[in-house]
Amino acid sequence: MQSQANRRPARPRASSAVTLQQVARDAGVSLATASRVLSDSDRNVTQELQERVLEAAARLRYVSNAPARALVQSTTSIVGLIVHDVNDAYYSAITAGVMEVARDHKLLVVLAGTFHEPGLQAEYVARLRAQRARAVVLAGSGFAAGSPALAQELESFVAQGGRVTAVAHQDLPVNTILPGNREGGRAVAEHLALLGHMEIGVICGPLALVSVQDRLHGFLERAAELGISVRERHRVESDFTRDGGRAATVRLFRGSPGITALFALNDAMALGALAALRDDLGRSVPGDVSVVGFDDLPVAYDVTPALTTVRLPLEEIGRRALLLALGDATASPRTLAVPSRLVVRASTAPPPRTAG
C-alpha cells in the first residue's frame, strides 16, 4: 500500500460550476472584460488585464463551454426601448424613430416606462437580457447620481451578445447619444439677453435628471457670462408635464411678479405656463411676459402665440440610437453628439417698457 508521503498530490478537478462572473471577480475586472479575454475578442484590453483574467481562469480551473456560450450569446428579434413616461410627446417622437428602424430590420420593439423611478431601468435591462433581446435603447435621461446597478446590468447584457445605446446618460459603458441640451440652454440665455430681459424665471422638471441639469446649467452659465443673475427664488422645480408647468408658473409669479421672461425646460411645461399666464395670472404673452420652451414638439407651432423653443431632432435621435446599437461592434463604445437649434417664434419679445 502506498504511503501517505509518497502519494502524489491530487490535481484539482476542472469544475463546470466555475462561472465567468467568478473569474471576473477574482481578476478584479468587469464581466465584459473577462468575456472579451476568454473569447479571444481582447483587442482593446490591456496586456495587464489579459494576464489577470487568464491567471484567474487557470487558478479557478475555469472551463469555457463553447456550445453553451454560443447559446447564451444568441439573440432574438426583440429590441427593448426604455423611456421615462410613455405619455410624454418627447418620448413619443423618439419612439417613432426607433420603431421606423425596427420595422426596416424586421425587429419587434418592447416598450417599457420607468415613470422616473431610477431602479426600474436596471430591472428592465435584466428582464430584456433574460429574453435575449438583440438590443436596448435607453431613451430616458440618466440620473445625475448615477446607477452602479444599471451599469452592471448593461455589462452583463453586452457580455451576453446584446448591444446598447443610451440617450443623455453619463459614464455608462455603452454607445451614447448626447443631445445638445447644454448648448440649447445657452442659446435661450443669449436670445432673452439680446431682447433686453434681466428678470428671468425658470421652471424645470426633476433636477435628478441629467437632461434637466444640462439644460439648466447651460442657461445659467451663459446668463452669468452676459451679466444676468437668475436668482434662486426665480427657479421652480415641478413635474415635467403641462400640469407641472402650470403649477410652477403660478407659484413663481405669485412670489416674483416682476419677471418678464420665462424659460420652461420642455415644451409641455411651456404649454402649462402659457395657460397659467393667460387664465390664472391675467398676463399677455409676449406683451407682459416672454416664454421659451425646449424640444420643439409639433404643438409648439400650433399654439397661440407660436412658441419660441429649442429644436431637438427627436425622431432622428431615435433612429440613430437604434442604428448605432445594430451597427458593427467597435473596440470601444461610441459617443454621438446631436446639436440643438433655437427656433424663434411669436412668444418672445422685448420686455414691457414699464418693467424694472
C-alpha positions in Angstrom: 0.0 0.0 0.0 1.5 3.4 -1.0 2.5 5.5 2.0 0.9 8.9 2.6 4.3 10.6 2.0 4.7 9.0 -1.4 1.3 9.9 -2.7 1.2 12.5 -5.5 -0.9 15.5 -4.6 -4.4 15.3 -6.1 -4.8 17.5 -9.1 -7.7 20.0 -8.8 -10.6 18.8 -10.9 -12.0 21.1 -13.5 -15.4 22.2 -12.4 -18.1 23.4 -14.7 -19.5 25.2 -11.7 -16.9 27.9 -12.0 -18.6 30.8 -13.8 -17.4 33.7 -15.9 -18.6 36.0 -13.2 -16.4 34.3 -10.6 -13.4 34.6 -12.9 -14.1 38.3 -13.4 -14.5 38.9 -9.7 -11.3 37.0 -8.9 -9.4 39.0 -11.5 -10.9 42.3 -10.4 -12.3 43.2 -13.8 -15.7 43.7 -15.3 -17.7 40.8 -16.7 -17.5 42.3 -20.2 -13.6 42.4 -19.9 -13.4 38.8 -18.7 -15.7 37.8 -21.6 -13.6 39.6 -24.2 -10.4 38.0 -23.0 -11.7 34.4 -22.7 -13.5 34.6 -26.1 -10.4 35.9 -27.9 -12.0 39.3 -28.5 -9.5 41.2 -26.4 -8.0 43.7 -28.8 -9.0 46.7 -26.6 -7.9 45.0 -23.3 -4.5 45.9 -21.9 -1.9 43.2 -21.5 -2.0 43.5 -17.7 -5.8 42.9 -17.6 -5.5 40.0 -20.0 -2.9 38.3 -17.8 -5.0 38.8 -14.7 -8.0 37.2 -16.4 -6.1 34.3 -17.7 -4.4 33.7 -14.4 -7.7 33.8 -12.6 -9.2 31.4 -15.1 -6.3 28.9 -14.6 -6.4 29.2 -10.9 -10.1 28.5 -10.7 -9.9 25.8 -13.4 -12.5 27.6 -15.5 -13.6 25.6 -18.5 -15.3 27.5 -21.3 -18.3 25.7 -22.7 -18.4 26.9 -26.3 -21.8 25.4 -27.2 -23.3 26.9 -24.1 -21.6 30.2 -24.7 -23.0 30.3 -28.3 -26.5 29.6 -26.9 -26.2 32.4 -24.3 -24.8 34.8 -26.8 -27.6 34.1 -29.3 -30.2 36.9 -29.6 -33.8 37.2 -30.7 -35.6 39.7 -32.9 -36.6 41.7 -29.8 -35.4 45.3 -29.2 -36.0 47.0 -25.9 -36.9 50.7 -25.6 -36.9 52.1 -22.1 -38.4 55.6 -21.6 -39.5 57.5 -18.5 -43.1 58.5 -19.4 -45.0 57.0 -22.3 -47.4 59.9 -22.2 -44.7 62.5 -22.9 -44.6 63.6 -26.5 -40.8 63.9 -26.3 -40.6 60.1 -25.9 -43.3 59.5 -28.4 -41.1 61.2 -31.1 -38.0 59.2 -30.1 -40.2 56.0 -30.1 -41.3 56.8 -33.7 -37.7 56.9 -34.8 -36.8 53.7 -33.1 -39.8 51.9 -34.5 -39.1 53.1 -38.0 -35.6 51.5 -37.9 -37.0 48.4 -36.2 -39.6 47.9 -38.9 -36.9 48.2 -41.6 -34.9 45.5 -39.8 -37.9 43.3 -39.1 -37.5 43.6 -35.3 -40.1 43.8 -32.6 -39.9 46.7 -30.1 -40.8 46.1 -26.5 -41.6 49.5 -24.8 -41.1 50.0 -21.0 -41.7 53.1 -18.9 -39.9 53.9 -15.6 -42.1 56.8 -14.5 -38.8 58.3 -13.3 -38.0 55.5 -10.8 -34.2 55.1 -11.1 -34.2 51.4 -10.2 -36.5 50.3 -12.9 -34.0 51.0 -15.7 -31.7 48.3 -14.3 -34.6 46.0 -13.7 -35.9 46.3 -17.3 -32.4 45.7 -18.7 -32.2 42.5 -16.7 -35.6 41.3 -18.0 -34.6 42.1 -21.6 -31.4 40.2 -21.0 -33.4 37.2 -19.8 -35.4 37.5 -23.1 -32.1 37.6 -25.1 -33.1 40.9 -26.7 -30.8 41.9 -29.5 -30.5 45.5 -28.5 -31.7 48.0 -25.9 -32.2 51.8 -26.3 -32.2 53.7 -23.1 -34.1 56.7 -24.2 -35.0 58.0 -20.7 -32.4 60.5 -19.5 -29.9 59.3 -17.0 -29.9 60.2 -13.3 -27.2 62.6 -12.1 -26.4 60.4 -9.1 -25.6 57.5 -11.5 -26.6 53.9 -11.2 -24.0 51.2 -10.5 -26.7 48.6 -10.8 -27.7 49.8 -14.2 -24.0 49.8 -15.4 -23.6 46.2 -14.1 -26.7 45.0 -15.9 -25.6 46.7 -19.1 -22.2 45.0 -18.9 -23.9 41.6 -18.4 -26.2 42.3 -21.3 -23.3 43.2 -23.6 -21.3 40.2 -22.4 -24.3 38.0 -23.5 -24.1 39.5 -27.0 -26.6 42.3 -26.8 -26.0 45.9 -27.9 -27.0 49.1 -26.2 -27.4 52.8 -26.9 -28.1 55.3 -24.2 -29.5 58.8 -24.7 -28.5 61.6 -22.4 -26.7 59.4 -19.9 -23.3 59.8 -18.3 -20.4 57.4 -17.7 -22.2 54.2 -19.0 -20.0 51.6 -20.8 -22.2 51.7 -23.9 -22.8 53.7 -27.0 -24.2 57.1 -26.1 -26.1 59.8 -27.9 -25.7 63.3 -26.3 -28.5 65.8 -27.3 -27.4 69.4 -27.4 -29.1 70.2 -24.1 -26.4 72.4 -22.6 -26.0 74.3 -25.9 -29.7 74.8 -26.2 -29.8 76.3 -22.7 -27.0 78.7 -23.6 -28.9 79.8 -26.8 -32.0 80.6 -24.8 -30.0 82.8 -22.4 -28.4 84.7 -25.4 -31.8 85.2 -27.0 -33.5 86.6 -23.9 -30.5 88.8 -23.2 -30.5 90.3 -26.7 -34.2 91.1 -26.3 -33.3 93.1 -23.1 -34.7 90.8 -20.4 -33.0 90.9 -17.0 -35.7 89.4 -14.7 -35.9 85.8 -15.9 -37.6 82.9 -14.3 -37.0 79.2 -14.9 -39.4 76.2 -14.4 -37.9 72.8 -14.8 -38.5 69.1 -14.3 -36.8 66.8 -11.7 -33.3 68.1 -11.1 -32.2 64.5 -10.6 -32.3 64.0 -14.4 -29.1 64.6 -16.4 -31.0 66.3 -19.2 -32.6 68.8 -16.8 -29.3 69.6 -15.2 -27.6 70.1 -18.7 -30.3 72.5 -19.9 -30.4 74.5 -16.7 -26.6 74.7 -16.3 -26.1 75.8 -19.9 -28.7 78.5 -19.4 -27.3 79.7 -16.1 -23.8 79.6 -17.3 -24.4 81.8 -20.4 -26.7 84.1 -18.5 -23.9 84.8 -15.9 -21.5 85.4 -18.8 -23.9 88.1 -20.1 -24.3 89.7 -16.7 -27.7 88.3 -15.8 -28.2 86.8 -12.4 -31.1 84.3 -12.2 -32.0 84.3 -8.5 -32.6 81.0 -6.7 -36.2 82.0 -5.9 -36.7 82.5 -9.6 -36.2 78.8 -10.3 -39.1 76.3 -9.6 -38.9 72.6 -9.9 -42.0 70.6 -10.7 -43.3 67.7 -12.8 -42.0 67.6 -16.4 -45.6 67.9 -17.6 -48.2 70.5 -18.7 -49.8 70.5 -15.3 -46.5 70.7 -13.6 -45.6 73.8 -15.8 -48.9 75.5 -15.0 -48.5 75.0 -11.2 -44.8 76.0 -11.3 -45.7 79.2 -13.2 -48.4 80.3 -10.7 -46.1 79.7 -7.8 -43.2 81.6 -9.5 -45.2 84.7 -10.4 -47.1 85.0 -7.2 -43.7 85.2 -5.4 -41.9 87.2 -8.1 -44.4 89.2 -10.1 -41.7 91.4 -11.8 -40.4 88.6 -14.0 -40.5 89.5 -17.7 -39.3 86.2 -19.3 -39.8 82.6 -18.5 -37.7 79.6 -19.7 -39.6 76.3 -19.4 -37.2 73.4 -19.7 -39.5 71.4 -22.0 -42.4 72.3 -24.3 -45.0 70.5 -22.1 -44.2 72.8 -19.2 -44.2 75.8 -21.5 -47.7 75.0 -22.6 -48.7 74.9 -19.0 -47.0 78.2 -18.5 -49.0 79.8 -21.3 -52.2 78.6 -19.8 -51.3 79.9 -16.3 -50.2 83.3 -17.6 -53.4 83.7 -19.6 -56.0 82.1 -17.3 -54.6 82.3 -13.8 -52.4 85.4 -13.8 -54.0 87.6 -16.4 -50.7 88.2 -18.3 -50.3 88.5 -22.0 -47.6 86.7 -24.0 -45.3 88.2 -25.2 -46.7 91.6 -24.2 -46.1 91.2 -20.5 -44.0 88.0 -20.4 -41.9 86.2 -23.0 -42.0 82.4 -22.9 -39.4 79.9 -24.2 -39.7 76.1 -24.3 -37.4 73.2 -25.2 -37.7 70.3 -27.7 -39.9 71.8 -30.4 -42.7 69.4 -30.3 -45.3 69.7 -33.2 -47.7 71.5 -30.9 -45.2 74.3 -30.3 -46.1 75.8 -33.7 -49.9 75.4 -33.3 -50.4 77.2 -30.0 -51.1 80.9 -29.9 -48.7 82.6 -29.7 -46.5 80.2 -31.5 -43.8 79.0 -29.1 -40.1 80.1 -29.3 -38.3 76.9 -28.4 -35.1 74.8 -28.8 -35.4 72.2 -31.5 -34.0 68.7 -31.0 -34.4 66.3 -33.9 -36.2 63.7 -31.6 -37.2 61.2 -34.3 -33.7 61.4 -35.7 -32.3 60.7 -32.3 -34.5 57.6 -32.1 -33.3 56.4 -35.5 -29.7 57.0 -34.8 -29.9 55.3 -31.4 -31.2 52.0 -32.7 -28.9 52.1 -35.8 -25.9 52.7 -33.5 -27.0 49.7 -31.4 -27.5 47.5 -34.5 -24.3 48.6 -36.3 -21.0 46.8 -36.3 -19.3 46.4 -32.9 -16.4 48.7 -32.2 -13.4 48.3 -29.9 -14.9 50.9 -27.5 -18.4 52.5 -27.1 -19.1 55.4 -29.5 -20.5 58.8 -28.5 -22.6 60.8 -30.9 -23.4 64.4 -30.3 -26.7 65.7 -31.8 -26.9 69.5 -32.0 -29.9 71.6 -31.0 -31.1 74.9 -32.6 -33.1 77.8 -31.2 -36.4 78.4 -33.2 -37.7 82.0 -32.6 -41.4 82.4 -32.9 -44.1 84.8 -31.6 -43.9 84.0 -27.8 -40.8 86.2 -27.2 -40.4 90.0 -27.5 -38.5 92.8 -25.7 -39.8 93.4 -22.1 -42.5 95.9 -21.5 -41.1 99.4 -21.1 -42.6 99.8 -17.6 -40.7 96.7 -16.4 -37.8 97.2 -14.0 
